Amino acid sequence: MSRDASAALDLDKLFAARLHAARARPYLATALFALHTVESRQVPTMAVDPYWRCYVSPAFVDRTPAEELAAVWVHEVSHLLRDHHTRGDRFARQHGLSGPAERLRINIAADCEINDDAFGDGLVHPEGAVDPAFLSLPDGQLMEEYLRLFRLGPRTQSLSWLDCGSGVDGRDRDWDLGAQGAHGLSEQERDAVRFRVAEGIRGRPGNSPRGWRRWAEEAFHPPQPWRELLGAAVRSATSGAGAGEDYTYGRPSRRSAGVPRVVLPSLRRRPPRVCVIIDTSGSVADAELGSALLEVAAISRTLGGRRDLVSVLPCDAAAPFVHPLCAGEGIPLVGGGGTDLRTGFTRALGTNPRPDVVVALTDGQTPWPAAAPPCRTVVGLFPRRSEPSSWNENDPDHRPEPPPAWARVVEIG
């Protein structure tokens, strides 16, 4: 029998469920026990704020089995570890999203990112939990990707109650205690929790799902915003007649109506082909090569996982091979000599089909092509100290040429 709605929060049940969650997901234990619980009758179930407070409805705890509560604990702390409040607020500002409907859509997308591999192995699937299959969406995508894949409609009407709090979209709720409220974690404390969790996952990667392993690798090395960097290439690749376009019979052309009994294909846009030149000269450290592989994986995800559109070209003073992207760990980053990325650009532009975008990941100690390549170019620079010895130990007065003005330059790592 359910207790009265005014009954106090059952902390024994709630904390027993948290212990269950920590035993089922030991790599999240630091984060689970960093949350401070706040009783609230305004929240529909459980919700979090950016300062690592977890607001809990007593009625929800009363009616929910402890096994489901454990799964909800894991779900809510996942929003904070994955920094959904910062990412959700940034996406909303960049795309002009406002109002409760868009807030709900951000919450649904964030839930899909978490719930595709959150349950099982000791955690039950909570009643009403939203996963990508519920919306007929693919698994393994980030919140930002899901936001581009669905809109609110009849299928999402049953989710109007959903609200995991300001820890998802960064927008204050009536129940929030705010930045100055009691028991909130400082920015440094929040980073320390994320670091401990990431280190735990990286130390024993076989015990965590692929999504969490990817998060741990990127927690303190966020990849570049490749969707924005490659977005102009998508537009330029499709602006000219026959350029960057492909034919499909999946959607017949509108011109078919004027040609009876003839089905004409329609033109479709395709993502750009990207060739990534990775500087493998002796001045590039192993850690920087690891960063380069993370960026390659991020580029592949930006292209919808189309590995056939990404090729990798290791280059020091020579670039003998162009490798199609199969798996990051399968790319042989050989080299170790001097640096001349001009050979890499020549080899990349000589491939068939020619890439729409060339991305060069380098420390910058290289001569550059004299003329701009006939495609969009992005140069990712590994940061270097300003001491002269960091550039050329044999010539203290040497300074490398800066990347040319025709390249978009970003800093890697």
DAFEN-V703061 format. One line per field, one symbol per residue. phi: phi as a letter, one per 20 degrees, with the letter a starting at -180 (. if undefined). burial: 1 if it has 24 or more other ideal C-beta (glycine too) atoms within 12 Angstrom, else 0. A space follows every 10 residues. Layout:
phi=???
burial=???
This chain:
phi=.ffffefffe fgfffffffg ffffcffdgg ffeefdecfb eeefccbcdf emddecegff ffedgfffgg ffgfffffgf felfffffff ffffdmebnf ffffffffff fffeefbedn locfeffnfe cgffdldffm eegffffedb cfagfdffdf ffbenffdcm dgdfefenfe ffmeefffff ffffffffff fffcffecfg fffffffdgd bffffffffe gffffffdee fmemcbebef cgfffffecg mcdefdecec ffecddedfd ffeeffffff ffffffffff ffemmfffed cccfbddccf cddfedbgfe eeeeqoefcb fffffffffe fcfffecddd dbenebfdgf dffebfccdd effcfefgff ebfebgefcf ffgfffdedc edm
burial=0000000011 0011101101 1101111111 1101111111 0011111111 1111111111 1101011111 1111111111 1111111110 1100001000 0111111111 1111111110 0011110011 1100101011 1111111001 0100010010 0111111111 1010111000 0001100001 0011011101 1100000110 1111111110 1111111011 1011001000 0001000000 0000000000 0000000001 1111111111 1011000111 1111111111 1111001011 1111111010 0110100100 1010100011 1111111110 1001111111 1111110110 0010111111 1101000000 0000000001 0010001101 011
